[in-house]
Amino acid sequence: CWLSSSDRNTPFPLSVLLQVGFFPSECVELINDKVPQSVTNSVPKPVSKKHGKLITFLRTFMKSRPTKQKLKQRGILKERVFGCDLGEHLLNSGHDVPQVLKSCTEFIEKHGIVDGIYRLSGIASNIQKLRHEFDSEQIPDLTKDIYIQDIHCVGSLCKLYFRELPNPLLTYQLYEKFSDAVSAATDEERLVKIHDVIQQLPPPHYR
């Protein structure tokens, strides 16, 4: 092992440095001029011409990759709607609130004045069909007979969206505060505390 001095290129053998006191001798094992076979085997070999071309190609390929925005414009890349973080989804979509919630709530306000709108479940196949369309960045026509006759599938889709959020609408971070707020002694105190905690929600969740 050789170390070079900082002010000149003359190398000093490790044995000299040990004597001077740079390294504790009991912590270092000296080796002879012959380097062990295991060390020579571990030394990286020069890159062959063939591999060099491959590396150059990979570097060029990585640099020329289309951006996420271009892939979206071409329809190659689609953003997830369900199971995606609320803030991330709104940032990618450019909306203030998720389109799936906007479409479903508008439909329910217009057609969903029925008993148990958010309590009863819709037909599973209709729910999955709606989910697939929203996940494909399409806005389904909710006025089709299949949905008018099964209004509960739209309410179920809203509940499914909230259920699959990685971080719930009221957020894990504020869970304890919401829990304390709803445990308040009087209705008036409860209302004030819940209002206070809602003000602390991140903007996407608050909206």
Secondary structure, 3 states (H helix, E strand, C coil): CEEECCCCCCEEEHHHHHHHCCCCHHHCCCCCCCCCHHHHHHCCCCCCHHHHHHHHHHHHHHHCCCCHHHHHHCCCCCCCCCCCCHHHHHHHHCCCCCHHHHHHHHHHHHHCCCCCCCCCCCCHHHHHHHHHHHHCCCCCCCCCHHHHCCCHHHHHHHHHHHHCCCCCCCCCCCHHHHHHHHCCCCHHHHHHHHHHHHCCCCHHHHC
